Amino acid sequence: MTTRIPILRMGGILLVTIQVDLQDQTALQLQDDLANKIQDTGASGVLIDISALEIVDSFIGRMLAGISSIAKVLGATSVVVGMQPAVAITLVELGLSLQGVRTALNVERGMALLAQAQDEDQSADPQEADLDADES
């Protein structure tokens, strides 16, 4: 049986807190679950807290990049927060720069990045912002 990572909804943000070392199957399940949750909720942001992870291998690094790309294609901005220094060093040594993945030191800074991205999206497309206001 695969361990499932909980995905919590806070307004338009999905919060994923990874509390266990990710096995490959768990990471794949998280990718699927998160994609479905973004589609079901219409979330505009995803915050992935990896502060409890002490080890990240190349597969998990690629999965984080993949999750970020999937979120982007589905219209959500993602931010990975809480990366331990040893994890960052390992990713760099493995040659994984996590291209296109936004990162922040902690949840507070990650939420600020998501808010900033949402503001930029609304100012970049005034018609979409007007449509959102009309639906309220």
MDTraj code that builds the backbone (N, CA, C; nanometers):
import mdtraj as md
import numpy as np

residues = "MET THR THR ARG ILE PRO ILE LEU ARG MET GLY GLY ILE LEU LEU VAL THR ILE GLN VAL ASP LEU GLN ASP GLN THR ALA LEU GLN LEU GLN ASP ASP LEU ALA ASN LYS ILE GLN ASP THR GLY ALA SER GLY VAL LEU ILE ASP ILE SER ALA LEU GLU ILE VAL ASP SER PHE ILE GLY ARG MET LEU ALA GLY ILE SER SER ILE ALA LYS VAL LEU GLY ALA THR SER VAL VAL VAL GLY MET GLN PRO ALA VAL ALA ILE THR LEU VAL GLU LEU GLY LEU SER LEU GLN GLY VAL ARG THR ALA LEU ASN VAL GLU ARG GLY MET ALA LEU LEU ALA GLN ALA GLN ASP GLU ASP GLN SER ALA ASP PRO GLN GLU ALA ASP LEU ASP ALA ASP GLU SER".split()
xyz = np.array([
    [0.0838, -0.1183, 0.0000],
    [0.0000, 0.0000, 0.0000],
    [0.0885, 0.1249, 0.0000],
    [0.0571, 0.2179, -0.0878],
    [0.1348, 0.3403, -0.1008],
    [0.0882, 0.4441, 0.0006],
    [0.1844, 0.5102, 0.0635],
    [0.1529, 0.6199, 0.1537],
    [0.1056, 0.7378, 0.0699],
    [-0.0006, 0.8041, 0.1136],
    [-0.0511, 0.9219, 0.0427],
    [-0.0150, 1.0464, 0.1213],
    [0.0298, 1.1467, 0.0508],
    [0.0638, 1.2750, 0.1105],
    [-0.0632, 1.3601, 0.1106],
    [-0.1038, 1.4139, 0.2276],
    [-0.2246, 1.4967, 0.2312],
    [-0.2063, 1.6283, 0.1556],
    [-0.3123, 1.6712, 0.0901],
    [-0.3145, 1.7987, 0.0181],
    [-0.4277, 1.8813, 0.0784],
    [-0.3908, 1.9916, 0.1435],
    [-0.4897, 2.0765, 0.2095],
    [-0.5191, 2.1984, 0.1238],
    [-0.6441, 2.2423, 0.1256],
    [-0.6833, 2.3620, 0.0507],
    [-0.7014, 2.4782, 0.1479],
    [-0.6339, 2.5883, 0.1184],
    [-0.6475, 2.7125, 0.1955],
    [-0.6836, 2.8225, 0.0965],
    [-0.8133, 2.8465, 0.0780],
    [-0.8564, 2.9422, -0.0232],
    [-0.8181, 2.8899, -0.1603],
    [-0.7453, 2.9702, -0.2351],
    [-0.7024, 2.9314, -0.3694],
    [-0.5668, 2.8643, -0.3732],
    [-0.5152, 2.8272, -0.2558],
    [-0.3824, 2.7665, -0.2458],
    [-0.3958, 2.6226, -0.1964],
    [-0.3190, 2.5329, -0.2571],
    [-0.3091, 2.3961, -0.2077],
    [-0.1779, 2.3839, -0.1308],
    [-0.1855, 2.3292, -0.0110],
    [-0.0682, 2.3140, 0.0743],
    [-0.0344, 2.1662, 0.0862],
    [0.0894, 2.1333, 0.0503],
    [0.1385, 1.9963, 0.0584],
    [0.2569, 1.9968, 0.1547],
    [0.2426, 1.9249, 0.2647],
    [0.3521, 1.9146, 0.3614],
    [0.4005, 1.7711, 0.3605],
    [0.5214, 1.7530, 0.3136],
    [0.5778, 1.6183, 0.3036],
    [0.6510, 1.5882, 0.4342],
    [0.5953, 1.4969, 0.5117],
    [0.6477, 1.4640, 0.6448],
    [0.7285, 1.3341, 0.6469],
    [0.7301, 1.2622, 0.5368],
    [0.8007, 1.1336, 0.5309],
    [0.8985, 1.1373, 0.4140],
    [1.0054, 1.0576, 0.4241],
    [1.0952, 1.0462, 0.3098],
    [1.0171, 0.9821, 0.1961],
    [1.0222, 1.0471, 0.0817],
    [0.9418, 1.0019, -0.0321],
    [1.0023, 0.8790, -0.0982],
    [0.9216, 0.7764, -0.1102],
    [0.9569, 0.6625, -0.1935],
    [0.9083, 0.6971, -0.3340],
    [0.9649, 0.6329, -0.4339],
    [0.9306, 0.6656, -0.5723],
    [0.7804, 0.6549, -0.5985],
    [0.7163, 0.5484, -0.5500],
    [0.5733, 0.5285, -0.5738],
    [0.4897, 0.6370, -0.5064],
    [0.5313, 0.6788, -0.3856],
    [0.4603, 0.7853, -0.3135],
    [0.4702, 0.9164, -0.3901],
    [0.5890, 0.9430, -0.4457],
    [0.6085, 1.0661, -0.5237],
    [0.5217, 1.0655, -0.6491],
    [0.5130, 0.9522, -0.7160],
    [0.4278, 0.9425, -0.8350],
    [0.2811, 0.9620, -0.7987],
    [0.2398, 0.9043, -0.6849],
    [0.1017, 0.9191, -0.6392],
    [0.0719, 1.0652, -0.6069],
    [0.1685, 1.1331, -0.5426],
    [0.1520, 1.2748, -0.5096],
    [0.1346, 1.3574, -0.6363],
    [0.2139, 1.3274, -0.7381],
    [0.2028, 1.4004, -0.8654],
    [0.0616, 1.3866, -0.9219],
    [0.0092, 1.2652, -0.9250],
    [-0.1261, 1.2413, -0.9767],
    [-0.2322, 1.3097, -0.8902],
    [-0.2203, 1.2907, -0.7573],
    [-0.3186, 1.3484, -0.6655],
    [-0.3216, 1.5011, -0.6769],
    [-0.2039, 1.5618, -0.6854],
    [-0.1963, 1.7075, -0.6921],
    [-0.2542, 1.7608, -0.8232],
    [-0.2232, 1.6951, -0.9337],
    [-0.2795, 1.7367, -1.0629],
    [-0.4323, 1.7314, -1.0584],
    [-0.4869, 1.6229, -1.0031],
    [-0.6322, 1.6102, -0.9926],
    [-0.6918, 1.7156, -0.8997],
    [-0.6241, 1.7441, -0.7895],
    [-0.6743, 1.8425, -0.6928],
    [-0.6726, 1.9836, -0.7535],
    [-0.5690, 2.0160, -0.8307],
    [-0.5643, 2.1464, -0.8977],
    [-0.6823, 2.1585, -0.9929],
    [-0.7064, 2.0539, -1.0707],
    [-0.8178, 2.0561, -1.1657],
    [-0.9517, 2.0668, -1.0927],
    [-0.9695, 1.9890, -0.9863],
    [-1.0968, 1.9870, -0.9144],
    [-1.1271, 2.1184, -0.8435],
    [-1.0245, 2.1832, -0.7898],
    [-1.0455, 2.3031, -0.7083],
    [-1.0225, 2.4330, -0.7839],
    [-0.9528, 2.4274, -0.8970],
    [-0.9174, 2.5497, -0.9679],
    [-0.8150, 2.6326, -0.8927],
    [-0.7337, 2.5672, -0.8096],
    [-0.6335, 2.6382, -0.7283],
    [-0.5392, 2.7188, -0.8161],
    [-0.5020, 2.8370, -0.7660],
    [-0.4087, 2.9218, -0.8395],
    [-0.2657, 2.9051, -0.7904],
    [-0.2483, 2.8396, -0.6755],
    [-0.1155, 2.8224, -0.6203],
    [-0.0998, 2.6912, -0.5472],
    [0.0252, 2.6429, -0.5448],
    [0.0598, 2.5204, -0.4739],
    [0.1851, 2.5487, -0.3927],
    [0.1780, 2.5221, -0.2633],
    [0.2934, 2.5393, -0.1760],
    [0.3343, 2.4007, -0.1275],
    [0.4586, 2.3613, -0.1579],
    [0.5084, 2.2293, -0.1208],
    [0.6174, 2.2474, -0.0156],
    [0.5881, 2.2039, 0.1053],
    [0.6812, 2.2161, 0.2174],
    [0.7615, 2.0871, 0.2301],
    [0.8920, 2.0964, 0.2044],
    [0.9786, 1.9785, 0.2129],
    [1.0760, 1.9891, 0.3303],
    [1.0416, 2.0703, 0.4305],
    [1.1337, 2.0926, 0.5423],
    [1.1644, 1.9654, 0.6205],
    [1.0779, 1.8653, 0.6156],
    [1.1031, 1.7402, 0.6882],
    [1.1899, 1.6428, 0.6079],
    [1.2125, 1.6719, 0.4793],
    [1.2941, 1.5823, 0.3966],
    [1.4421, 1.6040, 0.4241],
    [1.5095, 1.4959, 0.4581],
    [1.6533, 1.5040, 0.4811],
    [1.7318, 1.4510, 0.3622],
    [1.6657, 1.3702, 0.2802],
    [1.7324, 1.3096, 0.1651],
    [1.6444, 1.3281, 0.0424],
    [1.7053, 1.3755, -0.0654],
    [1.6364, 1.3867, -0.1936],
    [1.7292, 1.3276, -0.2991],
    [1.6826, 1.2235, -0.3686],
    [1.7643, 1.1666, -0.4756],
    [1.7251, 1.2306, -0.6089],
    [1.7899, 1.1869, -0.7158],
    [1.7651, 1.2489, -0.8462],
    [1.6209, 1.2286, -0.8913],
    [1.5617, 1.1126, -0.8597],
    [1.4227, 1.0875, -0.8995],
    [1.3288, 1.1852, -0.8300],
    [1.3452, 1.2037, -0.6998],
    [1.2583, 1.2950, -0.6248],
    [1.2813, 1.4385, -0.6730],
    [1.4045, 1.4749, -0.7019],
    [1.4324, 1.6083, -0.7569],
    [1.3593, 1.6307, -0.8880],
    [1.3630, 1.5298, -0.9751],
    [1.2907, 1.5408, -1.1032],
    [1.1403, 1.5453, -1.0801],
    [1.0920, 1.4728, -0.9801],
    [0.9486, 1.4734, -0.9486],
    [0.9043, 1.6124, -0.9024],
    [0.9860, 1.6783, -0.8196],
    [0.9508, 1.8138, -0.7758],
    [0.9429, 1.9082, -0.8955],
    [1.0397, 1.8952, -0.9871],
    [1.0367, 1.9772, -1.1084],
    [0.9142, 1.9423, -1.1934],
    [0.8825, 1.8129, -1.2020],
    [0.7661, 1.7691, -1.2792],
    [0.6361, 1.8207, -1.2202],
    [0.6235, 1.8136, -1.0881],
    [0.5035, 1.8635, -1.0210],
    [0.4864, 2.0124, -1.0491],
    [0.5963, 2.0861, -1.0445],
    [0.5910, 2.2302, -1.0719],
    [0.5454, 2.2562, -1.2157],
    [0.5971, 2.1785, -1.3090],
    [0.5583, 2.1948, -1.4499],
    [0.4116, 2.1597, -1.4725],
    [0.3657, 2.0533, -1.4096],
    [0.2254, 2.0131, -1.4228],
    [0.1347, 2.1216, -1.3662],
    [0.1705, 2.1748, -1.2492],
    [0.0910, 2.2820, -1.1887],
    [0.0831, 2.4011, -1.2835],
    [0.1963, 2.4365, -1.3436],
    [0.1998, 2.5514, -1.4347],
    [0.1083, 2.5298, -1.5550],
    [0.1130, 2.4101, -1.6129],
    [0.0277, 2.3790, -1.7278],
    [-0.1203, 2.3876, -1.6889],
    [-0.1509, 2.3531, -1.5642],
    [-0.2894, 2.3587, -1.5158],
    [-0.3272, 2.4970, -1.4616],
    [-0.2378, 2.5956, -1.4770],
    [-0.2697, 2.7329, -1.4396],
    [-0.2383, 2.7702, -1.2965],
    [-0.1580, 2.6900, -1.2271],
    [-0.1231, 2.7199, -1.0879],
    [0.0268, 2.7456, -1.0750],
    [0.0605, 2.8397, -0.9902],
    [0.2004, 2.8675, -0.9580],
    [0.2391, 2.7788, -0.8407],
    [0.3593, 2.7240, -0.8441],
    [0.4023, 2.6409, -0.7312],
    [0.5306, 2.6962, -0.6707],
    [0.5426, 2.6759, -0.5403],
    [0.6619, 2.7174, -0.4669],
    [0.7006, 2.6028, -0.3740],
    [0.8278, 2.5666, -0.3775],
    [0.8818, 2.4657, -0.2863],
    [0.9494, 2.5408, -0.1727],
    [0.9135, 2.5068, -0.0493],
    [0.9687, 2.5773, 0.0666],
    [1.0335, 2.4794, 0.1636],
    [1.1226, 2.5343, 0.2479],
    [1.1797, 2.4582, 0.3581],
    [1.2912, 2.3628, 0.3206],
    [1.3588, 2.3875, 0.2089],
    [1.4645, 2.2959, 0.1676],
    [1.5827, 2.3032, 0.2648],
    [1.6222, 2.1874, 0.3151],
    [1.7381, 2.1789, 0.4035],
    [1.8652, 2.2069, 0.3227],
    [1.9667, 2.2687, 0.3852],
    [2.0919, 2.2952, 0.3129],
    [2.1531, 2.1691, 0.2510],
    [2.1492, 2.0570, 0.3229],
    [2.2064, 1.9327, 0.2696],
    [2.1322, 1.8877, 0.1433],
    [2.0006, 1.9089, 0.1410],
    [1.9210, 1.8727, 0.0234],
    [1.9588, 1.9618, -0.0942],
    [1.9727, 2.0910, -0.0695],
    [2.0122, 2.1840, -0.1758],
    [2.1488, 2.1461, -0.2323],
    [2.2415, 2.1141, -0.1451],
    [2.3761, 2.0750, -0.1884],
    [2.3692, 1.9480, -0.2726],
    [2.2916, 1.8504, -0.2273],
    [2.2776, 1.7242, -0.3013],
    [2.2189, 1.7483, -0.4397],
    [2.1152, 1.8307, -0.4479],
    [2.0531, 1.8590, -0.5780],
    [2.1532, 1.9228, -0.6741],
    [2.2317, 2.0168, -0.6234],
    [2.3323, 2.0827, -0.7074],
    [2.4392, 1.9821, -0.7506],
    [2.4835, 1.8975, -0.6577],
    [2.5838, 1.7959, -0.6916],
    [2.5316, 1.6968, -0.7947],
    [2.4008, 1.6698, -0.7918],
    [2.3396, 1.5797, -0.8897],
    [2.3147, 1.6500, -1.0237],
    [2.3389, 1.7802, -1.0281],
    [2.3173, 1.8554, -1.1508],
    [2.1722, 1.8928, -1.1737],
    [2.0900, 1.8886, -1.0676],
    [1.9484, 1.9231, -1.0782],
    [1.9274, 2.0649, -1.0268],
    [1.9103, 2.1580, -1.1165],
    [1.8909, 2.2971, -1.0758],
    [1.7439, 2.3295, -1.0489],
    [1.6552, 2.2324, -1.0699],
    [1.5104, 2.2523, -1.0552],
    [1.4645, 2.3725, -1.1375],
    [1.5040, 2.3710, -1.2628],
    [1.4688, 2.4765, -1.3578],
    [1.3196, 2.5059, -1.3539],
    [1.2840, 2.6305, -1.3371],
    [1.1447, 2.6724, -1.3384],
    [1.0717, 2.6526, -1.2067],
    [1.1391, 2.5974, -1.1062],
    [1.0757, 2.5756, -0.9758],
    [1.1062, 2.6947, -0.8865],
    [1.0013, 2.7600, -0.8390],
    [1.0205, 2.8699, -0.7441],
    [1.0458, 2.8107, -0.6063],
    [1.1385, 2.8703, -0.5336],
    [1.1683, 2.8228, -0.3993],
    [1.1683, 2.9396, -0.3019],
    [1.1438, 2.9068, -0.1759],
    [1.1493, 3.0062, -0.0688],
    [1.2004, 2.9353, 0.0560],
    [1.2563, 3.0134, 0.1478],
    [1.3134, 2.9544, 0.2688],
    [1.2090, 2.8934, 0.3606],
    [1.0898, 2.9559, 0.3697],
    [0.9887, 2.9060, 0.4639],
    [0.8487, 2.9302, 0.4084],
    [0.7500, 2.8824, 0.4810],
    [0.6101, 2.8904, 0.4359],
    [0.5668, 3.0363, 0.4198],
    [0.6038, 3.1211, 0.5141],
    [0.5639, 3.2621, 0.5071],
    [0.6143, 3.3280, 0.3786],
    [0.7408, 3.3065, 0.3463],
    [0.7960, 3.3642, 0.2228],
    [0.7351, 3.2992, 0.0989],
    [0.7052, 3.1707, 0.1087],
    [0.6410, 3.1011, -0.0031],
    [0.5026, 3.1554, -0.0314],
    [0.4253, 3.1796, 0.0741],
    [0.2913, 3.2377, 0.0567],
    [0.3012, 3.3776, -0.0040],
    [0.4016, 3.4548, 0.0370],
    [0.4222, 3.5888, -0.0204],
    [0.4546, 3.5784, -0.1696],
    [0.5358, 3.4800, -0.2082],
    [0.5675, 3.4595, -0.3503],
    [0.4422, 3.4237, -0.4299],
    [0.3581, 3.3374, -0.3729],
    [0.2338, 3.3001, -0.4413],
    [0.1402, 3.4198, -0.4555],
    [0.1316, 3.5031, -0.3518],
    [0.0475, 3.6232, -0.3584],
    [0.1004, 3.7187, -0.4649],
    [0.2323, 3.7338, -0.4703],
    [0.2947, 3.8212, -0.5704],
    [0.2675, 3.7688, -0.7110],
    [0.2789, 3.6372, -0.7313],
    [0.2532, 3.5780, -0.8632],
    [0.1081, 3.5982, -0.9037],
    [0.0165, 3.5863, -0.8076],
    [-0.1253, 3.6056, -0.8369],
    [-0.1522, 3.7503, -0.8763],
    [-0.0896, 3.8456, -0.8057],
    [-0.1043, 3.9874, -0.8402],
    [-0.0513, 4.0156, -0.9799],
    [0.0637, 3.9554, -1.0138],
    [0.1228, 3.9747, -1.1468],
    [0.0323, 3.9175, -1.2545],
    [-0.0262, 3.8003, -1.2282],
    [-0.1168, 3.7386, -1.3258],
    [-0.2389, 3.8259, -1.3511],
    [-0.2951, 3.8828, -1.2441],
    [-0.4142, 3.9657, -1.2598],
    [-0.3828, 4.0964, -1.3318],
    [-0.2664, 4.1550, -1.3054],
    [-0.2326, 4.2803, -1.3724],
    [-0.1891, 4.2564, -1.5175],
    [-0.1411, 4.1353, -1.5477],
    [-0.1001, 4.1037, -1.6843],
    [-0.2201, 4.0812, -1.7752],
    [-0.3314, 4.0376, -1.7202],
    [-0.4507, 4.0099, -1.7993],
    [-0.5721, 4.0761, -1.7340],
    [-0.5914, 4.2072, -1.7588],
    [-0.7013, 4.2789, -1.6946],
    [-0.8390, 4.2209, -1.7251],
    [-0.8594, 4.1669, -1.8452],
    [-0.9898, 4.1092, -1.8789],
    [-1.0206, 3.9907, -1.7890],
    [-0.9187, 3.9052, -1.7649],
    [-0.9414, 3.7891, -1.6785],
    [-0.9714, 3.8354, -1.5361],
    [-0.9028, 3.9394, -1.4900],
    [-0.9285, 3.9923, -1.3554],
    [-1.0721, 4.0449, -1.3471],
    [-1.1200, 4.1106, -1.4555],
    [-1.2568, 4.1589, -1.4571],
    [-1.3572, 4.0440, -1.4515],
    [-1.3285, 3.9359, -1.5236],
    [-1.4165, 3.8201, -1.5233],
    [-1.4231, 3.7593, -1.3831],
    [-1.3069, 3.7503, -1.3172],
    [-1.3049, 3.6965, -1.1817],
    [-1.3895, 3.7829, -1.0889],
    [-1.3838, 3.9153, -1.1035],
    [-1.4592, 4.0067, -1.0192],
    [-1.6098, 3.9918, -1.0450],
    [-1.6463, 3.9694, -1.1727],
    [-1.7866, 3.9526, -1.2063],
    [-1.8462, 3.8270, -1.1472],
    [-1.7625, 3.7222, -1.1339],
    [-1.8121, 3.5938, -1.0817],
    [-1.8346, 3.5998, -0.9310],
    [-1.7735, 3.6946, -0.8616],
    [-1.7853, 3.7024, -0.7147],
    [-1.9218, 3.7482, -0.6707],
])
top = md.Topology()
chain = top.add_chain()
for i, resn in enumerate(residues, 1):
    res = top.add_residue(resn, chain, resSeq=i)
    for name in ("N", "CA", "C"):
        top.add_atom(name, md.element.get_by_symbol(name[0]), res)
traj = md.Trajectory(xyz[None], top)
